[in-house]
């Protein structure tokens, strides 16, 4: 279950999507914490600057992860682009723990790249059978 965690083009079942959500949420929290800590060390007088920096970096992380999955899965329709924008807005205002639910859901969708390959192989098989029929006549 954990061995394919970095394979963003894989179609996951619900259990794998939950593990994906937990792992990438922990990574998002770590990245946000480290960014906020570094900004806090640079400017120790303002706590809100550190929180805002962590929130912005977390939003960027969530958007990059979302669009990487969409690109790997060839999910480039207008609906998925709009859903990505909504994910970024949710991430900025409500946090990564909410927006990564959408990202985990996207991992359960079909990989359109695999569907195209399957159709191409089916076409090749059909052409081969038709040429064999012609040659046998």
C-alpha positions in Angstrom: 0.0 0.0 0.0 2.8 2.4 0.8 5.1 1.3 -2.0 3.0 3.1 -4.6 2.6 6.3 -2.6 4.7 8.4 -5.0 3.0 7.0 -8.1 0.7 9.8 -8.9 -0.8 8.2 -12.0 -2.0 5.1 -10.2 -5.8 4.6 -9.7 -6.3 4.1 -6.0 -9.1 2.4 -4.1 -10.6 4.1 -1.0 -8.2 2.5 1.5 -5.2 3.6 -0.6 -6.7 7.1 -1.0 -7.0 7.4 2.8 -3.3 6.4 3.3 -2.4 8.9 0.5 -4.4 11.6 2.3 -2.7 10.9 5.7 0.8 10.8 4.3 0.5 13.9 2.1 -1.3 15.8 4.9 1.6 15.0 7.3 4.0 16.3 4.6 2.0 19.4 4.1 1.9 20.1 7.9 5.7 19.6 8.0 6.3 21.9 5.1 4.0 24.6 6.5 5.5 24.3 10.0 9.1 24.6 8.7 8.2 27.6 6.5 6.4 29.3 9.4 9.4 28.6 11.7 11.9 30.0 9.2 9.9 33.1 8.7 9.4 33.4 12.5 13.2 33.2 13.0 13.7 35.9 10.4 11.0 38.2 11.8 10.3 37.1 15.4 8.2 40.2 16.2 5.2 39.2 14.1 3.4 35.9 14.5 0.8 36.6 11.8 3.5 36.8 9.1 4.7 33.3 10.0 1.2 31.9 10.0 0.4 33.6 6.6 3.7 32.3 5.1 2.9 28.8 6.2 -0.6 29.1 4.8 0.6 30.4 1.4 3.2 27.7 1.1 0.6 25.1 2.0 -1.7 26.4 -0.7 1.0 26.3 -3.3 1.9 22.7 -2.2 -1.7 21.6 -2.5 -2.1 23.1 -5.9 1.1 21.7 -7.2 0.1 18.2 -6.0 -3.4 18.5 -7.4 -2.2 19.6 -10.9 0.6 17.0 -10.9 -1.9 14.3 -10.4 -4.2 15.7 -13.1 -1.3 15.9 -15.6 -0.1 12.4 -14.8 -3.7 11.0 -15.2 -4.4 13.1 -18.3 -7.4 14.6 -16.5 -7.2 18.0 -18.3 -10.9 18.7 -18.8 -12.3 22.1 -17.9 -14.1 20.5 -14.9 -10.8 19.4 -13.3 -9.2 22.8 -13.9 -12.1 24.5 -12.1 -11.9 21.9 -9.3 -8.2 22.7 -9.0 -8.9 26.4 -8.6 -11.6 25.6 -6.0 -9.1 23.4 -4.2 -6.6 26.3 -4.0 -9.3 28.6 -2.6 -10.3 26.0 0.0 -6.7 25.4 0.9 -6.0 29.1 1.5 -9.1 29.8 3.6 -9.8 26.5 5.3 -6.4 24.8 5.2 -4.7 21.8 3.6 -6.5 19.2 5.7 -9.7 20.0 3.9 -8.4 20.6 0.4 -6.3 17.4 0.4 -9.6 15.5 0.6 -10.2 16.7 -3.0 -6.7 15.7 -4.0 -7.1 12.3 -2.5 -10.4 11.9 -4.3 -8.7 12.7 -7.6 -6.3 9.8 -7.1 -9.3 7.4 -7.2 -10.2 8.5 -10.8 -9.2 6.5 -13.9 -5.9 7.2 -15.6 -6.9 8.4 -19.1 -3.4 7.7 -20.4 -3.9 3.9 -19.7 -7.3 4.0 -21.4 -5.7 5.4 -24.6 -3.0 2.7 -24.5 -5.6 0.0 -24.1 -7.6 1.3 -27.0 -4.5 1.5 -29.2 -3.6 -2.1 -28.4 -7.2 -3.2 -29.2 -7.0 -1.4 -32.5 -3.7 -3.1 -33.3 -5.2 -6.5 -32.4 -8.1 -5.8 -34.7 -5.9 -4.8 -37.6 -3.8 -7.9 -37.1 -6.8 -10.2 -37.2 -8.2 -8.4 -40.3 -4.9 -8.8 -42.1 -4.7 -12.5 -41.2 -8.2 -13.0 -42.6 -7.3 -11.2 -45.8 -4.1 -13.3 -46.2 -6.0 -16.5 -45.6 -8.5 -15.8 -48.4 
